């Protein structure tokens, strides 16, 4: 697994600031919330993962380059 560079992490932090609402499109993890679950970005960590507060109570991170979410209003 390769980690994103600083510029990529900065771009993801700018695109998904704390409080951004997202909807889960795809996550290949047995502990994943159901597709379509909505949540709020808490922060972006140093490897560009979105640290989440999912509406169903989960806090599983969205892994950069692996999982897919879309921003919602």
C-alpha positions in Angstrom: 0.0 0.0 0.0 1.3 3.4 -0.9 0.5 6.5 1.0 -0.7 9.8 -0.6 1.8 12.7 -0.7 1.3 15.9 1.3 -0.2 17.7 -1.6 -2.9 15.0 -2.0 -3.7 15.1 1.8 -4.0 18.9 1.6 -6.3 18.6 -1.4 -8.5 16.0 0.4 -8.6 18.2 3.6 -9.7 21.2 1.5 -12.4 19.1 -0.3 -13.7 17.5 2.9 -13.4 19.9 5.8 -15.0 18.9 9.1 -18.7 19.0 9.0 -19.0 17.9 5.3 -21.9 15.6 4.8 -21.3 12.5 2.7 -23.2 9.4 1.5 -21.4 6.0 1.3 -21.2 4.7 -2.3 -18.8 1.8 -1.8 -16.7 0.2 1.0 -15.2 -3.2 0.8 -15.1 -4.0 4.5 -17.2 -6.5 6.5 -17.8 -3.8 9.2 -18.9 -1.2 6.6 -22.1 0.7 7.1 -24.7 -0.2 4.5 -24.4 1.5 1.1 -26.3 4.7 1.2 -25.5 5.5 4.8 -25.0 9.2 5.4 -22.4 10.7 7.8 -20.4 13.7 8.8 -16.6 14.1 8.3 -14.9 14.7 11.6 -11.4 15.3 10.2 -9.0 14.0 7.5 -6.0 12.1 8.9 -2.4 12.1 7.7 -3.0 9.4 5.1 -6.1 11.2 3.7 -8.7 8.9 5.3 -11.9 10.6 6.2 -12.6 10.1 9.9 -16.3 9.8 10.1 -19.3 10.0 12.3 -21.9 7.9 10.5 -25.6 8.5 11.2 -26.0 4.8 12.2 -23.4 5.2 15.0 -20.4 3.7 13.2 -17.1 5.6 13.1 -15.3 3.5 10.4 -13.0 5.6 8.4 -13.2 6.1 4.6 -9.9 4.9 3.2 -8.4 7.1 0.5 -8.2 5.3 -2.8 -10.3 2.4 -1.7 -13.7 3.5 -0.4 -16.1 5.8 -2.3 -18.3 8.5 -0.9 -20.2 11.4 -2.4 -20.8 14.8 -0.9 -24.4 15.7 -0.1 -26.1 18.9 0.9 
